């Protein structure tokens, strides 16, 4: 992702105030730029880097900022840049593995508006929205919702109904999806390519729906995580190739690596049930019980079918916890 300090969205896709029934500048005033540094020996340093930058949105008057969790995972330093140009330190409160949301507490008083949480389930296809970034209209995109559908990420992640918007925001991480009522409908997570007819693929943003935050927000604030048994985590990266589920990577020192799963292995079944797509495979793994349970896998490797049992782990135990400075 590009730095939040050296770019502007093309004027042709910037949101225009007359297209919205709310004060768009006031709503965008709730955005902050977020910078995080992560120790070089952190578990996620190799895949996500040690310096991360993106956006966050102020959602409560006590300085609570919502962002996408990968920006702040294992961070030891957080800085928030406000709409008035001030930079203040922040502290990581929580990162929810299931949704991908992250929470940061500003360690200074923020004199800025909070964005009200909306209802993402009520958002409809084709609806005019704003994908808001820190820096006002020049760093935000006037967009429309182009899809609401299941999303499975190769890192053992599934959303039952993600929101997809176009045109894409170029600095998507932690952006705010602002709905027609000027409220928060979701948080930007990814940029993907989407084929439209026979034309060139179109860049779109994947947004995590805000409705997923509401049931766990109090837990995240109180415990730093959801108050429920953690899902089993195998530490594998998989993708769908010609209707096959292929392991394309393994987390270093993770459960799958310790169980001798290998890059190139094809997953045929989980606990005796055939799996045919990423979402189905991950859900079948999670159905085996809580973190720590053994997960039986049927693997196709080098022309032979092999049965392996992977003792799952808890993903959070591999990560460095936040420290208050």
Secondary structure, 3 states (H helix, E strand, C coil): CCCCCCCCCCHHHCCCHHHCCCCHHHHHCCEEEEEEEECCCCCCHHHHCCEEEEEEEEEECCCEEEEEHHHCCCEEEEEEECCCCCEEEEEEEEECCCCCEEEEEECCCCCCCCCCECCHHHCCCCCEEEEECCCHHHHCEEEEEEEEEEEEECCCEEEEEEEEEECCCCCCCCCEEECCCCCEEEEEEEEEEECCCCCCCEEEEEEEECHHHHCCHHHHHHHCCCCCCCECECCEEEEEECCEEEEEEECCCCHHHHCCCCCCCEEEEECCEECCCHHHHHHHHHCCCECCCEEEEEEEECCEEEEEEEECECHHHHCCCCCCC
